[in-house]
Amino acid sequence: MSLQLNRRQWLKTSAIAAAGLIVSRNYTACQRKDALSRLSLRGEEPIRLGNNESPYGISDGARQAIISSIDKSNRYPHGSYSQLKELIAERENVSAENIILGAGSTEVMTALIHVYGTQGSILVGDPTYFDFIIYASRARCPLQQVPLNDNFEHDLPAMEKRIDRDTRLIYICNPNNPTGSITPGEKLHLFCERASEKALVVVDEAYHEYVEDRAYASMIDLSREEKNVIVTRTFSKVFGLAGLRVGYGIARPDIIKELERMERNFAPVAWLSLMAAIASYKDPQFPRVVKQKNREVKSYLYGELEKLNLAYVPSHTNFVLFKVNQDSRKMAKDFERRSILIRPFEFKGQYWIRVSLGTMEEMKTFISVLKEIA
């Protein structure tokens, strides 16, 4: 069954303690000693369903681009930056001056936090992408968190009321992580138009390519119209380049220039990563295959969760969030002992599991263990 929460349940607790989520304040991304590193040290290859990675590898074109480019890895990647920017610009009907590249979209967001967020406060939904929350907390940015509404959409009227003279950055993850839900495009467009008159609005569209609901819309047209809006996207999801770290932002040229002032590396995206991204961006067939497989696996998972009477949030991404009736951290440990990695959450006084959509075989294994544990 798909899930809606009672408003009182949503508002019962507020947890900036860890952005309302089970995440350590000492979280250090790939440097942390997590379940994956523990299993790797034991020589085990786990089923990785915790980081929303694509299980389908990279396209043949991206693989060949990497192989063909290895011999040039001794050179700095200046020219390829322009090439990737121009490809994105052509597809999105903007200028290359409207684009900034980064080692994943997280790097672009981190720059936004330091350039804009540190000048005042940041307004976000709750729950939302915890890396953004953590990096904002590291930069000591005051956070204003507004609970999602009963449909797991960003509560835009409530967020608009919370904008004040100190608000410098407004973050909207759409589709949202960890819920997988979308905020309808028409509502979001109107909100961004008004809110951008008071602060810079960041719309994180990391899962943009997966969405099939007509109620959804990208906010790139607002960047194109030179509103005070930046859209971030990544090659980590449907293109499968998570390990190669390529992302980008689209905004007015003056916003891009401000972000470029924060660049700590004149070449933050490696040569091979750029070549793989360029090849991936030119290949329309590979994402179609990935999305079809993702669709089939999601349908299977929904059916199995319904059989187990576990309520889930309808997802527009490559992961599904569902509610459990026991400590989700303990459940995650139980799965880890069986070499399956998932992500536990606790927010609004309830326990949740977010499971990335692996291959059909991986999901059948996940369900067999879930039936033992749930």
C-alpha positions, 0 to 999 in steps of 0.5 A: 500500500502506498503511504500518507502520514497523518499531519500530527505524526509528521509534526510530532518531532523535529530533529536537526540532531541529525537532520531528522535522519539516522546519520552521524555528525561525523559522517565523512562520505566515502572516507567513513568506515561503513558496512561496505568497508567492513564487508570488503575487509572480510573479502565479501562482495555485498549486494549494494542497495544503500546508495542509490547507485545504478546496478547496470554499469555504464554504457558501451560508449562510455566504456570505450571512451574511457579505454580510448582516453587512457593514453591521454591521462597525462594531460590536463582536461581543459578542452573536454570541459568546454565540450561537455558544457557545450553538449549540455548547453545545446540540449538545455537551450542555454549558453555554456556560460550558464553551466558549471561542472563539478565532481558530482552535483554534491560539489556544486551544492557545497559551493552554493552553501559556502558562497550563499548559505554562509551569508545567512540561513538556509531553508530546506524540506524535512526530510531531504537529501542528508548530504546537503544538510550535513555539508550545511551543518559543517559550514555552520549555516543555520537551517530552517526545516519545514516538514513535507506535507501529507503527500510527501511533497515539499510544503511550499506555502509553509516554506514561503512563510518561513523565508525571512531577511536572513534566508540566503539559500532555499534547497528543493530536492525534486524528486526528493531523497529519501522519500522518492516523491515529487513536488508538482511542477506547476506548484514548484514553478510558482514558488520558485518565481516568488521565492527567488526574489528573496533568496537563491533557490537550488533545485536538485534534480539528481533523479530527473531522468527517472521521472515519468509523472506528467505532474513533474517539471524541471525548473531549468526554464527558470534558469534559462529566464535568468531567475535567481534559480540554479538547477543541479544534476548528476551523471551518477544515477541513470548514466551509472557514473557514480564512481567517476564523479561528474555533475553540473549546475545551470544558472545565470552567468553571474551565479556561475561566476560566484561559484567558480570563485569557490573552486579549489581545483582548476580541474575538479573533474578528471579526464576519463570521467569527462570522456565517459560523461560526454559519451553517456550524454550522446547515447539516448538508448542506454538510459532508456534500457536502464529506466525500463529495468528500473520500472520492472524492478520497482513494480516487483518491489511494490507487489512484495511490500504490499504482500508484507503489508509494509507501507511505502512512498510511491517513488519516482526514482531508483529507490523506494522508502517504506515504513517498518515497525521495528528499529531500522538500524537493527534491521540494517545490521541484520541485512548486513550480516547477510551481505545486503546493504540498505539505508535505515532512517528514523524521522518524525518518530517512525522507522524507515528503510530506503532500499535502492532498486538493484537488479531483479535477482538482487531484489528477490534476494532482498525480499527473501531476507526481508520476509525473515526479518520484518 
